[in-house]
Amino acid sequence: MRLLRSTDLALRVLMRLAVAGDSNPTTRDVAADMEVPYTHAAKVVAELQHLGLVAARRGRGGGLAITDAGREASVGHVVRSFEGDGDVVDCEGATPCPLSPACRLRGALRRAQEAFYASLDPMTVGDMVTAPTGPLLLGITKAP
């Protein structure tokens, strides 16, 4: 299974904010730290804010902060939120699969997808930034 770039970036942004401490980095800071285009980071941050996982304040003294809900969010929940509920394969697209009436593959792939998500459910964003990851994230953060 391959994650969307936005899903990967969302997880990295949450991890970065989880180790930010009292500093409130801006979206530009986070984009620079993660070495991604600002526009991509801004879209992901907006979705994370919509989900209630990130708080953003504008103006002087503003910036981004992970919320308590964001720190306690299940990684599986975050991945599901960004990936959507779609099937791994599109059997009903513009050219429907002729095997659909008797296919076992679609169900097997759906079960595998759910097992993937279920394996991520017990892990929280806070769990992801325990040592050695948290100190490494702090090490790659650009100094103000």
N, C-alpha and C positions, 0 to 999 in steps of 0.2 A: 504494500500500500504506500502511496506517496501523498504527502500532505501538500496542500496549497501553500504558496509562498506567504500569503497573508496569515495562515495558521501558524507557520513557523515564526514569523515576525511577531505575532501576538504573544506567543509564549516567551520569546526572547525579551520583548518589551516588559512583560509582567515580571520576569526574572530580574531585569535591570532595575525596575522600580522597587522591587522587593528588597534590594540591597542599598537603595539610595539613602536610607537613614533620614536625617533631617533635611537634606538638600532636596530641592524640588526641581529636577532637570526639566528643561523645555522639550517639546517635541523635536526641535532641531538638535538639541544635545543628544537625545536618545538616538535619533537617526544617525548622527555622526558616530556615536559609540558603537552602534550596530553595523555601521558602514552600509547603509541602505539609503535610497533616495528619500528626501524629506516628504514628498507627496505620498509615497507608499506608507511611511510611518504615520503621517497625519490621518490617512484613511483608517488604518488599524487602530490608532489611538481613539478616533471618533467612535468606532464600533465597541472598543473596550469600555469607553465612557458610557455608551448607550446600555451596555450590559451591566453597568454599575460596578465594574472591576477597577476602574481608574477614575480619579477625580482630577479635573483640570481647572486651573484658575488663570485668568488673563491678567495682563498688566504687570507692573513692577511688583516683585515679590511673588509672582505667579509661578506656574509650572505644573508638573504632573506629580501625582502621588498615587500609590496603590491604596485601595480601600481595604478595610477589614475583610469585606466579601471577596476582594481580589486575592488577598493573601491566603484565604481559606478555600478558594475555588478549586474544585477538582480539575485536574488536567484533562480528564475525559470530557467534562462539561465544556471547557474552553475549546477543545478540539471539535466537539460536536457543533458548538455554536458557529464556528468559522467554516467547517466543512459542509454543514447542512445534513439533511436526512436522505440525500439521494442514494440510489443504488450504485454499487461499484461499476456495474456495466449497464448500459442503456439498451434494454431489450425492446422498448416500445418507441424508439426514435422515428426519424423520417422513413427509415426502412426497417420495419419490425422484423425481429428475428424469426425465421420459420420454425425454430425449435421451441418457441415459447410454450406451446400447449403441453409439451412433455419434458421440458428442461428441468434438470436438477441443479445445474450450475448456479443459476441465479440465487436460489435458496442457500446453497453452500457458501457462496461469496457473501451473502448478507449475514449469515451466522459468523463467518470469519471477521467481518467488519465489526459486528457487535462484540465479539471476543476481544478485538483490538481495543475498542473503546472501554470495555469493562476492565481490561488490564491497566488502563490509565486512570480509572475512576478513583482508586484508593489514594493516589498521589495528589498532593495539593501543590500550589505554587510555592508556598512556604517550604515544603519538603524539597523542592527542586533547588533551592538556594542554600541548603546546608553545605558545610565543608565537604569537598574542596571547591564546589562550584561558586559559592558566594564570594570567597576571597579572590578567586580568579576574575569574577565579574568586576569586583572593585578595582582590580589591577588594570583592566582594559578601559576603565572609565576615563574619559578625557578630564584633565585637571581644569578648573575654572580659570 
